[in-house]
Amino acid sequence: MTVSVPLWPAVLGRFGWQDLPFVRAWENPTISEIIGAFAGALVVVGAVVVAALLTRYGKWRYLWTEWLTSLDHKKIGIMYIVVAFVMLSRALVEAVLMRMQQAVAIENPGFLSPDHFGQLFSTHGSIMIFFMAMPFLTGMINYVLPLQIGARDMAFPWANSIALWLTIGAAGLMMASLVVGEFSTGGWSGYPPYTERAFSPGVGVDYWIWAVTLGSIGSTMAGINIACTVYKLRAPGMRFMRMQMFSWTSLCTSILMIFAMPPLTVATLMLALDRYLGFHFFTNDLGGNMMNYANMFWLFGHPEVYILILPAFGVYSEVVSTFSTKDLYGYTSLVIATMAIAVLSFTVWVHHFFTMGQSANVNAAFGIATMTIGVPTGVKIYDWIWTMFRGEVRFTVPMLYALAFMMTFVLGGFTGIILAMPPLDYLVHNTLFLVAHFHNMLIPGLLYGMLAGYHYWFPKAFGFRLDERWGRIAFTCWVVGFYLAFFPLYVLGASGMARRTQAIFEPSFRPWLYVAGVGAFVLLAALTSLGIQLWVSIRDRAKTRVEAGDPWDGRGLEWSVSAPPPEYNFAVLPLIDGRNPFYDHKHDEGQPDPYASPAAYEDIVVPRGSATSVVIGLTAAVAAFGLIWEIWGLTVVALQVIVAAVVLRSFGRDQHRTIPAAEVAREHEAWLTRVRATPAVPRQLETAAVNRGLAEIVA
Amino acid sequence: MSEPELAHAGLNLGDTGALTQDQAENAIFGFWIFLMSDAVIFALLFATYGTMIASTVGGPTPASEFKLLPAFVETLLLLTSSATFGRATIAMKYDEPRRVLFAWLGATLGLGLVFLALEANDFATMFAHGAYPMRSGFLSSFFALVGLHGLHVAVACFWLVVMVGQVCAYGLDARVRINLLRLGLFWHLLDIVWIAIFSVVYLQGNIG
């Protein structure tokens, strides 16, 4: 008996020529389709240009051995942040397109089809949460945390790399959806039953499911790694209550990741079972219950908010303390507030669906719990204000972000209290009021924080400072753009304009939509300014080098090593005797000199690079691609490759490299010699060219 | 302040070399955290099962499908396998002859495979009655919960085979010891989850 397998489905699954945006634009040349084709072309051309440049300059080997396969937490952190910036660019452009559409689509169909508009708000939200915010904060924690607690790496460097590559693979799926097929129109939360196969039969929801699933698994792994690093790899004497605030918020975020990411994985996989195998978890018929999805999604979704915001709180604590030249006010209360927020974040998820049928008593309980979170958050705001009080505040770019955050975040918090009251929520739910609120929390509470951290730690990571002037221009654009783009949405939302609307039939909304549209362009200018800033900074790097490693008169241990730090971070693991050991040693009489030569050096063991983690992450994306397009053979092969890579790695030995003590000594002593030759500069000159990374100590 | 002595929950490798114990400290702790996140997954599947137990939509019900006897036998098999794995861990810790270690690991693997075979038989019987996951929300949640546990056991069996290969290849070096400890924790967790499945699914289905 012969079985004939049609070649087309076996190799190409359910792909048809119509799935290429170029073909669609050719057959139906509307502006909407042409924009889609242009976006797809941009992905292809971008990839080709990058590949061509790498080939032209012969950098493939360097990229592969020094970066992609590296298990060094610092390089992994930087790669995470690169991913975040790439994805930020895409999602911000999508936001501008949506604002343009709403500005022109008043009693008018506008230039984007409803389906295209639906894809835009779905990708914008999914990318901003899972592929901008998460990689950004994970990367920042990756880079900074081991340096702050006096560790030489993360607890599990190989798992760290797998988490990165799962995230990259998932981000790759998001980009692939621009070139082949389409994306979900179900929003970033992907509510069934709309996202069930009965209503969304195309590949879009499958792209969403698998991108989010891979991302959530990567984040769970990252969370386990971060928590274990904090618990187990602190330097001798680094008690919990001596850790920098950023380390504390990293710990709380990682705990949230460990417990909050699995619900997302479960929710998306159950949806996949419904779609692929005809299960009935969330379907309308045969006993499905979409409320289970809503509960599980927000059981992830609300802690997620704090996963996003806590690291930024940590950055602000560092920045405010450093640039106010004062110890952090109320350290203990900040630690308790952080932990309180982490715990409370699991008790409020129902406020995301007050209107979906629970009794008024249940809503009241969750409404009160929601307002309770305002208390520890308020504690934090007061602590930062008291830290600045009577300090010598220096208005550098990170400090400006911190100040803008405090003002803006408090305003967003007020509207949060409004939304936390179920009766009021009934009036404004599903309107632009909500959209304005969560952007009002996440832009200052995440993006500004990450950008502040980016400016603050950039000199540590690359050995030179970012350009201050372009930093201020970008800052101004981010803040002005935010207020222009989102405050009109409060008015529109309160006037009843529904979110995710492709066309508007109320002419009186026009002026507000115009203002918001202008704001979107200012935000685009902000991102452009960041790009220019990076270019200018790299061009002028000779003038801003801070090899001595301490450009801001910093407090944490990360400032006590060279910039950029050596692969092993610390030539000799420091002994911690206080909350700000580096700062106190610099400033206090009778303390050991932080730049003294250590008594002895030891051999240091560091992990070798690994290709298996790259293979696992990218092959997982390939397996997902096979599932999306129903190319089952591809998925089976890819899964086998993953299993083989894991087993192979477990059989591998000799996965570490020993750096001899003599080499460590030579490098470290050479750096110390250069530090001693570096002129110390007072704080007033820290943004000037004379700042070489050594702070002047005023007795 | 003196540093506390390094130790982790479960069997420690204390006297098999300070370095191994030091490495095990981090590795085992990290694995415990992973197990907790895995436990969250099972908790949600239990919760889903709880909300969908009545969603039988005229199809098979718990009372009509769940047989206590095979589930009880499966419980005994898994509990015994945890005991044999525990014995294997002791053989590893005290460097007993290799054949003792392999015998206990082999017994564990055998019990795990028999468990899987019985479970597959249960599923096949249910399918024959028309009780398959596409039939109702109740059956979807049942197969997701019990099936995921079965998948975990299958992965653990595969992992056990890989570990036997590693013992053959490298003897009991630090990494093999640590990974055997991790596999043990994984195995015992699956046991605990099964006890919950036996109570919540099978006992409730027959008695409740």
Interface residues (C-beta under 8 A of the other chain):
Chain A: A155 F156 T220 G223 I224 N225 A227 C228 Y231 K232 L233 P236 I258 F259 M261 P262 P263 T265 V266 M270 L273 D274 L277 G278 F279 H280 F281 L286 G287 G288 N289 N292 M296 L299 V647 S650 F651 R653
Chain B: E3 E25 N26 F29 G30 I33 F34 M36 S37 D38 V40 I41 L44 L45 T48 T51 M52 S55 T56 V57 P133 M134 R135 S136 G137 F138 S140 S141 F143 A144 V162 G165 Q166 A169 Y170 D173 R175 N179
